Amino acid sequence: MGNRLSKIYTRTGDDGTTGLGDGSRTDKDGMRVSAYGTTDELNSVIGMLLTHNMPDDVRVVLDEIQHHLFDLGGELCIPGHQAITEQHVTWLEQRLDKFNEDLPPLKDFILPGGSPAAATCHLGRTVCRRAERIIVSLQRVETVPPYSMKYLNRLSDLLFVIARVLARADGGKEVLWEKAKAPLQLD
C-alpha cells in the first residue's frame, strides 16, 4: 500500500510545481501532469456516470475501468512505470465486441444525449479523447509506456458503444444528427 496522507495540504505546490510519483518535481501545467490530470478527470466522469441507473453488465465494466484508470494515472505520474498492459487493451476490445453485437448498425451520426446516463457517457468519451491527445503530445517529449494511448483509444470506442447501449436502456433512443435540418429562423 502506498503512503497515507495524514495532512492534506503540504504547501509544497505553492510555487507552481507538483511532485511526481518518483519523487521529482515538475510544473503543474506540464504535459505529464496534464495527462494524468485528464485521466483523473475521466475517472471522475465515469464516477458520475455510475450514479445513474444502468444495466448490471455495464456497471460492472465501468467499475473495472475506474480501477484501470487509477492505475493509468499512476503510470503517467511515475516516469518509467508501466501498469497498463496489452491484456487491458484486449479486455476492452472483448467488452466492446460484446456490447456492440446487439446494437443496430450505424447509418447516421449520433448526437450526445438520449438519456442522462448516455449523455454522461458521451462526456466521458470526449474527456477520454482529450486525454489521448495529451498523451500523443507527451510522447513527443517524454517516454510513455506503450499501452497507455492504445488503452485510451479503445476506451473511447467502448464509451461510445456503451452510450448507445445506455440511450436504449429502459426504452429510450439515440439522438441522430439530421443533416437536412432546417436552419434556425431568427425573427
Buried (B, 14 or more C-beta within 10 A) or exposed (E): EEEEEEEEEEEEEEEEBBEBBEEEEBEEEBBBBBBBBBBBBBBBBBBBBBEBEBBEEBBEBBEBBBEBBBBBBBBBBBBEBEBBBEEBBEBBBEBBEEBBEEEEEEEEEBEBBBBBBBBBBBBBBBBBBBBBBBBEEBBEEBEBBBBBBBBBBBBBBBBBBBBBBBBBBEEBEBBEEEEEEEEEEEE
